[in-house]
Amino acid sequence: MRELWNLFALFFKIGLFTFGGGYAMLPLLKAELVNKRRFVSEQELLDLYSIGQCTPGIIAINVATFIGYQQKGVCGAVMTTLGMVLPSLIIIVLIASVLQNFADNRYVAYAFAGIRICVAALIADVIFDLARKNIKGFLNVFVFMGALALLIMFNLSAVWIVIVSGIFALLVNEIGRRKK
Amino acid sequence: MIYLLLLFEFFKIGLFAIGGGLVTVPFLFDLAEKYDWFTASELTDMIAISESTPGPIGVNMATFAGFKSAGIMGAIVATFGLVLPSVIIIIWVARLMQKYSGNARTHAILEGIRPAVLALILFAGLQVARIALNGSLEILMFAALLSMMRLWKQSPVLYLGLAAVLGIALKL
């Protein structure tokens, strides 16, 4: 019971401090799940994003559900998802019903301009950490640069990036085996 | 019965919107056209507010659209509909993953995808940066925050709070 409550509280916090899409959530997930609680490794966290990216539903929820299930089965999955969406529900209902001019408020706009800069910095910070352990060797660099080029030049959908790199990894793996 | 309809429509969005929260936007515009729940221009405002409030954008937009359509119950039903496909499918996928976690091929594929996921994260960061870093003061603040993060590994929450205060103090 207590662990379920902790999972709920943890994802409530993550939901509350996620500003933006699912990728803006990654620095928080890494700080809480990898560094502080050691629920998953950095590698597993990236794998969750690969899976969350190509399964139906928005990434933030997919990742939350996955971690909840890993920790405490179906009940855990329900608790993390509930924790993740509850801050949104409360805040949006408040804004929609009483704080209708919330987004037009000058100070709110200033604060959010600051927060967006921080989100960009947090993502940069996480990339430095993750790149060191996950981009090793020529093939990794090739996949990273290739994916980035496809994204920037052709605005290819993220789902395709994951699928294409997965097929590439499978082929490389098969060729490697044949050689042995 | 608007609640059932909301549940059905948002379940569909949860099922067919694959990826980040913004992929739900075209689906929401379809809803604006199909029903008289909210107009396209109201939806544009909702998207702007969802981007600048806590919580993942996709969830915020579903909650907002649900609230506009049918009040608090509408918000709850729409959010429930949005996450239900994720919960069902991810639990199924997680079971599969546990079964194949020892498989060398699965391992090789996941490992090979990681650099591509990093590219996706960098691309998401670049898009945020393009909007956020629109002046020299902003770039300076970005550099200062990033250096602090590299030097002192503090909680992201602390930096977010600091950045909000700085944003107000500097009138960004």
Interface residues (C-beta under 8 A of the other chain):
Chain A: K13 G15 L16 F17 T18 F19 G20 G21 G22 Y23 A24 M25 L26 P27 L28 A31 N35 Q43 L46 D47 Y49 S50 I51 G52 Q53 C54 T55 P56 G57 I58 I59 A60 I61 N62 T65 F66 Y69 Q70 V74 A77 V78 T81 M84 V85 P87 S88 L89 I91 I92 V93 I95 A96 S97 F102 A103 Y107 V108 A109 Y110 A111 F112 A113 G114 I115 R116 I117 C118 V119 A120 A121 L122 I123 A124 D125 V126 I127 F128 L130 A131 N134 I135 L139 N140 V141 V143 F144 M145 G146 A147 L148 L151 I152 S157 A158 V159 I161 V162 V164 S165 G166 F168 A169 L170 V172 N173
Chain B: G14 L15 F16 A17 I18 G19 G20 G21 L22 V23 T24 D45 A48 I49 S50 E51 S52 T53 P54 G55 P56 I57 G58 V59 N60 T63 F64 F67 K68 I72 A75 I76 T79 L82 V83 P85 S86 V87 I89 I90 I91 V93 A94 M97 R105 A108 I109 L110 E111 G112 I113 R114 P115 A116 V117 L118 A119 L120 I121 L122 F123 A124 G125 V128 A129 I131 A132 L133 E138 M141 F142 L145 L146 M149 R150 K153 S155 P156 V157 Y159 L160 L162 A163 A164 V165 L166 G167 I168 L170 K171 L172
